[in-house]
Amino acid sequence: MAEANPYEEQRRRQVEENKSKLEELRLHRLSAAVCVAAVKPMPKVTIKPRNPRPPPDEIRRSSCIAHLDKQPNFRIRKADRDKRAELPHPVYATNEESVEILDPHIRAYAITMAEELKDLLDSHYPAFLRPLSLSSAAGSWLHIPLQFSKRYLPWCDEMILLVDEEGAEFQVLYRAHSSGLSATGWKPFAIAHKLAEADCLVFQQVERIKFKVYIIRASSYHEKDH
C-alpha cells in the first residue's frame, strides 16, 4: 500500500481535532436547537385599546367678561380659504380713455416712435428708452436698464439731474443697488409732466449725472391716421 502523503495526514489529524472540539462545546446541538426555535411561531401580541379621553371641561371665563357675549373666532380655517379662493377677482371700473391706453397697438406705437427718436440723437451721448407702467407713470419708481447702469452710472446712490424739453430741471435720487430712480424727485417729475401709462421716455446722458428727457405720448396715437 502506498505511503500516505504528509499533507493528507496532517489534514486528517486537523479534522479529527476540530470534531473533538465541537463535541466538547456541543455547537452542533446548539445549532439544531436554534433551527427548531426559528420554526416555532411567535406568540400573537394583542394591543389593548386605549381608554378614551374624557371630554374637556368647559373653559372657565373670567368673572369680568362672563356676562359678555361669546367672542367671534377670527382664525381662518381651511374651508374658509377654499371658499375665498373660489370667489371671482374684483373688476374695477375704468373710463374709456384708460382702456384705450392699454391697447397693445398704442403701446407698440409709443415704443416705435421712441426708438426712431433715439436713433436721431447724437450717438456720442448714450441713451436708453423706458416704456412706462402704471406705477412708474404715477411716480412710485422708474427702473433703468441694468447694463446701462453698470456702464454709465455711478456705483453708489447719488442725485442726478433730469432736464425736460423745455429746459426745466428736476433733481432725482438714483438708487445704485436697485438700478432705478426713487420716488424722491421722480414723482414730482411724473406729476409735472402728467405722465400716463404706455408713454415712452427717451433718456439721453449729456453729462455724468445729467439726462435730457424726451417724452413720447401714447395719446399721440390718435392724432395719426392708422
Sequence and secondary structure as in RCSB ss.txt:
>XXXX:A:sequence
MAEANPYEEQRRRQVEENKSKLEELRLHRLSAAVCVAAVKPMPKVTIKPRNPRPPPDEIRRSSCIAHLDKQPNFR
IRKADRDKRAELPHPVYATNEESVEILDPHIRAYAITMAEELKDLLDSHYPAFLRPLSLSSAAGSWLHIPLQFSK
RYLPWCDEMILLVDEEGAEFQVLYRAHSSGLSATGWKPFAIAHKLAEADCLVFQQVERIKFKVYIIRASSYHEKD
H
>XXXX:A:secstr
     HHHHHHHHHHHHHHHHHHHHTHHHHHHHHHHHHHS                      TTTTTS       
  HHHHHHHHHS        HHHHHHT HHHHHHHHHHHHHHHHHS TTS EEEEE  HHHHHTS EE  HHHHH
HHS SS EEEEEE TT  EEEEEEETTTTEE HHHHHHHHHHTT  TT EEEEEEEETTEEEEEEE GGGGGGS 
 
